[in-house]
Amino acid sequence: MRFRSDNSDLEQRHAELHDLCQPLTALQCRLEIGQMQGHPGGLKEAVDGSLEETRRMFEVIARIRQRLLADEENGSHAT
């Protein structure tokens, strides 16, 4: 059934967007806390944590790219 496939794809996209928003929120929070602390140790911690969150975002993006490439290879073009 095409409806189930579309619904499953939509659910997967929502999950991927959620997975991407989580590290973005953490990234923003870490940077704001580092800025508020204003001392070198706080800034270093903010940068270190932000780099980790950036890594998480790239992992989510890589999963999305893999799914899109698989969809293209299978001939289904998500819109």
N, C-alpha and C positions, 0 to 999 in steps of 0.2 A: 504494500500500500504506500502510495506516494505521500499521503498525509502524515503517516507515522515517521517517514524519513525526514520530511520537512520539519516536523515537530522536534524530532531528535536533534537535527542540525541546529535549530533555533535554541534549544536547551544547551547544546554544547557551546554555542556562541556566547550565550549569557554567562556560562561558567567561565569561559576564557576571559571575558571582559571583567568579571569579578576577580579572577586570578590576577589580572593586570592592575586593577584598581587597588588591591591590597598593598602591594609594594610601593605604589605611587603615594598612597596615603602615609605609609610609614616613612617614606623618603622625605615628604614635606614636613612631617612631624619632627624627624631627626634634625633636619636643617634649621627649623624654627627654634628648637630647644638649644641647639649649638649657638645660634645667633643670640638668644636671650642670655645664655651663660656668659658669653663674651670673653672667655679665657682660653688660652691655647689648648688645654686638655679637653675642654668641652667641644671646641671646634674640631680637634682631631677625632674625637669619638663620633661626632656628627658626620664627618667625612667618611670614616671607616664604615659606619652603619649605612650610610647612603650608597656607598659602593656595593655593599652586599644587596641592598634593595634593587639597585640597578641590575645586578646579575640576575636576580629573580625575574625582573621584567623581561630581560633578554631570553630567559628560558621560556617564558610564556609566549613571547613573540615567535620563537623558534618552533614551538608546537603549533601555533596558528599557521605559520608558513608551511610546515610539513603537511598539515591537513589540507590546505589550499592546493598544494602541489599534487597530493594524492587525488583530490577532487578533479583537478585538471587532467591528470593521467587517466582517470576513470570516465572522463567525458561529461561529468556533471559540473555545471558552472553555477555556483551559489551567487545569488543576487541579493 
